[in-house]
Amino acid sequence: MATIASPPASESQVAPHNWRQIVASYQHPDLRHGLWQVLTSFSGFFLLLVAMYQSLAVGWWLTLLLAFPTAGFVIRIFIIQHDCGHGSFWASRRANELTGTLCSLCTGVAFRYWRRRHAVHHATHGLLEKRGRANHPVAVWAARPLHAPGEERATGDVWTMTIEEYLQAPTWKRLAYRACRHPLFLFAVEPMLNFLVAERLPLAASPAWRRGERASVWLTDLALVAIYGGAIALWGLGTFLTIVLPVAFLAGGAAVWIFYVQHQFENSYWEDDSRWSFTLAALRGSSYFKLPGLLRWFSGNIGYHHIHHLSPIIPNYRLQACHEENHFLQQVTTLSLRESFRTASLALWDPQTQRLVSFREGLAGRSGRSSAPSASA
């Protein structure tokens, strides 16, 4: 079973009063570490792309096998982009901006647009009234009543409803939610929707975003058209799709899975505004995803997600040391790779028990208590 302590009632039960001073010593970027990560990540990615192209002469089966490590390097490059978005990868703001933009040409995720969305996620994570929703068109359409006009909410999150919200929702919305929470949709369909549609259009942009977020989407799209067009002209459309689509599918599915596991677990954390705690949201609302060494390397230590939410400006290459050298950071929900698969059945938040539960558990004996679904819900 996953290591899950009883939900603590206060910050003092999960972290010492001086935790900010403790984590501060890990917040400084290291130039050599950064350069090494950039060198190994980009060189590995491009070498494997060449290997995938060459492997077609042997057989498609070999090309597909090579897509797995290639997708791993895409995840690793995205983690560099992620750190640049937090301003933690380099000491220089300009270097973070440039590196993050270059990474976006490999990941297909517009740097400034994603950076703003992700900042909202960090600012609102664990706030029950400001739960985010996925960035793909289905959730943008179906979850829109959750968002008050002009209010900035997180996007790119996993759409999560409480039991009562689900019971009071109209039938069409229940069906949409069931579809969006199904593992096949979450980890196979949604990643491709994100890559092909959601990241190509600034669907989640707020009117208040005026720092080039929308422009970064269109400019990234133009750059990708040029890059992909050149690859198609050189390789041919069939070869291009044979190489790119498996990598995009695997990288997208892995990225969604990692993010899902690190926030969607049984004893997670959502709280009303008046009782919300930043520290509890980080240490209770984010898991420690304990991955094998190779997967931890490909995922850039993002499994130490509780530390990342506690201090987003810690570079990814310092997260492990921060975890291992501080006992209070080890007293969190810990999920192994095998244990993480059990979270796929969880779907509804129960405010009464402060748990994320399955449809079966959450709805057992409760449907009769629900009020009639409202057409405007």
C-alpha positions as MATLAB code, in Angstrom:
seq = 'MATIASPPASESQVAPHNWRQIVASYQHPDLRHGLWQVLTSFSGFFLLLVAMYQSLAVGWWLTLLLAFPTAGFVIRIFIIQHDCGHGSFWASRRANELTGTLCSLCTGVAFRYWRRRHAVHHATHGLLEKRGRANHPVAVWAARPLHAPGEERATGDVWTMTIEEYLQAPTWKRLAYRACRHPLFLFAVEPMLNFLVAERLPLAASPAWRRGERASVWLTDLALVAIYGGAIALWGLGTFLTIVLPVAFLAGGAAVWIFYVQHQFENSYWEDDSRWSFTLAALRGSSYFKLPGLLRWFSGNIGYHHIHHLSPIIPNYRLQACHEENHFLQQVTTLSLRESFRTASLALWDPQTQRLVSFREGLAGRSGRSSAPSASA';
ca = [
       0.000    0.000    0.000;
       1.023    3.614   -0.501;
       2.571    5.365    2.461;
      -0.206    7.735    3.550;
      -0.263    9.354    6.952;
      -3.474   10.519    8.607;
      -4.430   13.917    7.177;
      -2.851   16.566    9.458;
      -5.018   19.351   10.810;
      -2.454   22.164   10.791;
       0.779   23.317    9.203;
       2.701   22.643   12.413;
       1.974   18.938   12.004;
       3.652   18.712    8.595;
       6.487   21.261    8.593;
       8.663   23.181   11.055;
       8.001   26.902   11.376;
      11.299   27.702    9.638;
      10.761   25.462    6.607;
      11.330   28.413    4.246;
      14.835   28.824    5.612;
      15.462   25.091    5.275;
      14.512   24.898    1.591;
      16.221   28.195    0.742;
      19.639   26.521    0.633;
      18.483   24.397   -2.332;
      17.101   27.254   -4.427;
      20.288   28.311   -6.224;
      20.866   27.262   -9.869;
      24.139   25.593  -10.756;
      25.611   26.502  -14.156;
      27.454   23.217  -14.669;
      24.416   21.148  -13.764;
      22.251   23.185  -16.113;
      24.669   22.952  -19.025;
      25.024   19.195  -18.552;
      21.258   18.687  -18.534;
      20.808   20.757  -21.683;
      23.644   18.934  -23.468;
      22.527   15.406  -22.568;
      18.814   16.070  -23.101;
      18.994   17.721  -26.509;
      21.774   15.500  -27.866;
      19.958   12.363  -26.713;
      16.698   13.546  -28.298;
      18.186   14.383  -31.693;
      20.395   11.282  -31.830;
      17.372    9.096  -31.166;
      15.359   10.868  -33.883;
      18.139   10.006  -36.339;
      18.180    6.444  -35.014;
      14.397    6.166  -35.489;
      14.740    7.296  -39.096;
      17.554    4.815  -39.752;
      15.625    2.019  -38.020;
      12.884    2.138  -40.654;
      15.230    0.222  -42.928;
      15.183   -2.615  -40.385;
      11.507   -2.595  -39.475;
       8.741   -0.498  -37.957;
       8.900   -2.575  -34.788;
      12.373   -1.199  -34.059;
      11.219    2.344  -34.782;
       8.399    1.891  -32.276;
      10.788    0.551  -29.636;
      13.042    3.576  -30.094;
      10.017    5.844  -29.653;
       9.962    4.985  -25.931;
      13.374    6.476  -24.987;
      12.796    9.322  -27.465;
       9.574   10.184  -25.622;
      11.574   10.028  -22.393;
      13.893   12.726  -23.700;
      10.878   14.857  -24.669;
       9.722   14.637  -21.035;
      13.217   15.572  -19.849;
      13.321   18.585  -22.182;
       9.893   19.621  -20.931;
      11.192   19.537  -17.352;
      13.932   21.965  -18.399;
      11.227   24.156  -19.973;
       9.211   23.795  -16.768;
      12.119   24.964  -14.605;
      12.774   27.863  -16.967;
       9.116   28.848  -16.563;
       9.660   29.072  -12.811;
      12.915   30.999  -13.334;
      14.819   28.285  -11.491;
      16.937   26.637  -14.180;
      19.385   29.516  -14.718;
      20.228   32.506  -12.567;
      19.580   34.777  -15.570;
      15.973   35.609  -16.437;
      16.928   36.114  -20.076;
      18.642   32.702  -20.202;
      15.526   31.052  -18.747;
      13.349   32.762  -21.358;
      15.592   31.762  -24.266;
      16.100   28.165  -23.107;
      12.409   27.694  -22.356;
      11.490   28.954  -25.823;
      13.994   26.589  -27.477;
      12.582   23.692  -25.452;
       9.086   24.543  -26.679;
      10.152   23.734  -30.244;
      10.796   20.140  -29.115;
       7.815   19.792  -26.783;
       5.276   21.705  -28.867;
       4.133   23.633  -25.769;
       4.304   27.426  -26.176;
       6.575   28.723  -23.424;
       4.911   31.969  -22.267;
       1.382   30.641  -22.615;
       2.158   27.521  -20.606;
       4.175   29.493  -18.029;
       1.179   31.690  -17.225;
      -1.226   28.751  -16.987;
       1.169   26.868  -14.758;
       1.665   29.870  -12.470;
      -2.112   29.961  -11.932;
      -2.030   26.246  -11.100;
       0.564   26.844   -8.381;
      -1.331   29.837   -6.990;
      -4.681   28.024   -6.789;
      -3.712   24.397   -6.145;
      -5.861   22.942   -3.361;
      -8.409   25.771   -3.375;
     -11.798   24.084   -3.628;
     -13.532   27.105   -5.162;
     -10.802   27.590   -7.765;
     -10.327   24.067   -9.012;
      -8.926   24.057  -12.507;
      -9.859   21.913  -15.449;
      -8.140   20.250  -18.358;
      -7.034   22.324  -21.327;
      -8.592   20.147  -24.040;
     -11.803   21.274  -25.828;
     -14.134   18.768  -24.118;
     -13.330   20.030  -20.614;
     -13.166   23.678  -21.724;
     -16.761   23.295  -22.920;
     -18.183   21.005  -20.229;
     -16.513   22.534  -17.150;
     -17.080   26.164  -18.052;
     -19.888   26.775  -15.472;
     -17.221   26.346  -12.757;
     -15.568   29.570  -13.876;
     -17.009   32.930  -12.886;
     -16.699   35.651  -15.559;
     -13.335   37.382  -15.393;
     -11.978   34.951  -12.788;
      -8.590   33.409  -13.413;
      -8.542   29.681  -12.828;
      -5.997   26.974  -13.410;
      -6.014   25.068  -16.678;
      -4.122   21.938  -17.554;
      -5.435   20.360  -14.343;
      -7.522   17.191  -14.171;
     -11.205   18.163  -14.051;
     -12.457   17.151  -10.592;
     -16.002   17.415   -9.235;
     -17.272   16.914   -5.710;
     -19.878   14.222   -5.082;
     -22.676   16.763   -4.657;
     -21.686   18.681   -7.793;
     -21.857   15.473   -9.759;
     -25.228   14.463   -8.296;
     -26.733   17.878   -9.043;
     -25.292   18.137  -12.557;
     -27.465   17.629  -15.650;
     -27.148   14.324  -17.471;
     -25.030   15.707  -20.320;
     -22.486   17.035  -17.852;
     -22.339   13.778  -15.897;
     -21.662   11.920  -19.140;
     -18.970   14.406  -20.142;
     -17.339   14.075  -16.736;
     -17.473   10.273  -16.864;
     -15.808   10.384  -20.267;
     -13.116   12.822  -19.138;
     -12.294   10.704  -16.063;
     -12.109    7.393  -17.921;
      -8.493    6.118  -17.981;
      -8.636    5.468  -21.737;
      -9.609    9.087  -22.357;
      -7.261   10.522  -19.733;
      -4.103    8.763  -20.826;
      -4.684    8.001  -24.524;
      -7.157   10.478  -26.040;
      -6.486   13.566  -23.927;
      -2.709   13.685  -24.580;
      -3.296   13.796  -28.338;
      -6.090   16.366  -27.951;
      -3.672   18.483  -25.949;
      -0.878   18.199  -28.494;
      -2.967   18.571  -31.663;
      -5.591   21.083  -30.492;
      -5.235   22.567  -27.009;
      -1.583   23.584  -27.318;
      -2.142   24.938  -30.818;
      -4.846   27.408  -29.745;
      -4.898   29.792  -26.746;
      -8.231   28.382  -25.544;
      -7.525   29.044  -21.875;
      -6.097   32.550  -22.211;
      -7.696   35.148  -19.945;
      -8.392   38.679  -21.254;
      -6.049   39.861  -18.474;
      -3.079   38.066  -20.048;
      -1.126   40.769  -21.868;
       2.488   39.579  -21.727;
       2.742   37.759  -25.009;
       0.971   34.582  -23.937;
      -1.278   34.376  -27.008;
       1.480   35.498  -29.339;
       3.724   32.728  -28.022;
       1.137   30.160  -29.146;
       0.918   31.530  -32.694;
       4.693   31.961  -32.987;
       5.296   28.433  -31.716;
       2.772   27.127  -34.246;
       4.524   28.973  -37.072;
       7.901   27.604  -35.975;
       6.506   24.073  -35.837;
       4.986   24.447  -39.308;
       8.436   25.379  -40.623;
      10.206   22.560  -38.742;
       7.636   19.893  -39.539;
       7.320   21.118  -43.130;
      11.070   20.765  -43.584;
      11.027   17.260  -42.081;
       8.130   16.216  -44.354;
       9.954   17.591  -47.400;
      13.078   15.652  -46.404;
      11.529   12.374  -45.198;
       8.072   12.268  -46.756;
       4.749   12.491  -44.913;
       4.495    8.778  -44.112;
       7.955    8.596  -42.576;
       7.353   11.808  -40.645;
       4.116   10.520  -39.095;
       5.672    7.135  -38.332;
       8.363    8.872  -36.269;
       6.525   11.801  -34.707;
       3.117   10.388  -33.769;
       4.348    7.511  -31.542;
       6.713    9.876  -29.730;
       3.960   12.467  -29.223;
       1.513    9.796  -28.016;
       3.959    8.237  -25.537;
       5.350   11.533  -24.229;
       1.881   13.035  -23.879;
       0.484    9.989  -22.095;
       3.444    9.837  -19.715;
       3.186   13.557  -18.944;
      -0.543   13.336  -18.159;
       0.021   10.251  -16.017;
       2.806   11.860  -13.971;
       0.752   14.987  -13.358;
      -2.361   12.946  -12.531;
      -0.620   10.716   -9.989;
       0.940   13.658   -8.198;
      -2.350   15.386   -7.437;
      -5.093   12.782   -7.864;
      -4.687   10.368   -4.964;
      -6.986    9.323   -2.126;
      -5.842   11.605    0.710;
      -5.187   14.634   -1.445;
      -6.085   18.179   -0.416;
      -8.812   20.634   -1.375;
     -10.039   23.243    1.053;
     -12.259   26.312    1.203;
     -10.623   29.719    0.769;
     -10.988   30.587    4.444;
      -9.175   27.434    5.585;
      -6.737   26.923    2.722;
      -3.059   26.589    3.617;
      -0.192   26.909    1.131;
       1.948   24.498    3.140;
      -0.779   21.851    3.424;
      -1.623   22.223   -0.267;
       2.003   21.447   -1.097;
       2.681   18.649    1.375;
      -0.766   17.036    1.437;
      -2.004   17.895   -2.043;
       1.097   16.679   -3.884;
       2.542   13.193   -3.728;
       6.071   11.853   -3.762;
       6.053    9.622   -6.844;
       8.881    7.212   -6.064;
      10.169    6.142   -9.464;
      13.037    3.813  -10.414;
      16.323    5.594  -11.110;
      16.074    5.640  -14.922;
      12.493    6.935  -14.921;
      13.437    9.510  -12.292;
      16.218   10.704  -14.612;
      13.935   10.969  -17.648;
      11.277   12.778  -15.600;
      13.780   15.256  -14.149;
      12.989   14.423  -10.492;
       9.469   15.816  -10.885;
       8.314   12.919   -8.692;
       9.419   15.025   -5.722;
       6.341   17.070   -6.447;
       5.568   17.941   -2.847;
       8.893   19.790   -2.646;
       8.326   21.458   -5.989;
       5.006   22.903   -4.811;
       6.539   23.949   -1.512;
       9.322   25.808   -3.347;
       8.950   26.045   -7.150;
      12.287   27.832   -7.513;
      14.315   24.782   -6.489;
      15.968   23.439   -9.696;
      14.997   19.885  -10.572;
      18.530   18.610   -9.924;
      18.366   19.698   -6.259;
      14.981   18.182   -5.385;
      16.319   14.748   -4.445;
      18.885   16.133   -2.011;
      16.257   18.386   -0.447;
      13.994   15.376    0.088;
      16.657   13.059    1.473;
      18.241   15.585    3.834;
      15.016   16.752    5.537;
      12.891   14.293    7.483;
       9.687   16.354    7.439;
       9.675   16.218    3.618;
       9.563   12.426    3.730;
       6.322   12.313    5.766;
       4.059   12.656    2.733;
       1.962   10.403    0.512;
       4.455    8.157   -1.273;
       3.428    6.209   -4.349;
       5.517    3.595   -6.117;
       5.022    2.995   -9.828;
       2.934   -0.091   -9.074;
       0.853    1.636   -6.396;
       0.174    4.612   -8.663;
      -2.023    2.518  -10.981;
      -4.627    2.186   -8.221;
      -5.337    5.912   -8.409;
      -6.835    5.575  -11.906;
     -10.242    4.593  -10.467;
     -10.557    7.708   -8.278;
     -12.946   10.327   -9.642;
     -14.959   12.326   -7.062;
     -13.915   14.523   -4.146;
     -15.765   13.872   -0.884;
     -15.505   17.021    1.291;
     -16.951   15.148    4.289;
     -14.176   12.572    4.491;
     -11.540   14.722    2.727;
     -10.848   11.926    0.270;
     -10.859   11.345   -3.458;
     -13.051    8.319   -4.100;
     -14.267    6.174   -6.987;
     -17.652    6.640   -8.640;
     -18.807    3.415   -6.989;
     -17.848    4.498   -3.470;
     -18.869    8.108   -3.844;
     -22.318    7.421   -5.248;
     -23.239    4.393   -3.152;
     -26.492    5.196   -1.354;
     -26.347    8.887   -2.236;
     -28.246    9.232   -5.496;
     -31.537    9.403   -3.630;
     -30.332   12.412   -1.630;
     -29.481   14.492   -4.678;
     -31.689   17.276   -5.782;
     -33.099   17.180   -9.286;
     -30.427   18.072  -11.851;
     -30.602   21.663  -12.959;
     -30.435   22.421  -16.655;
     -28.249   25.416  -15.879;
     -25.818   23.545  -13.620;
];
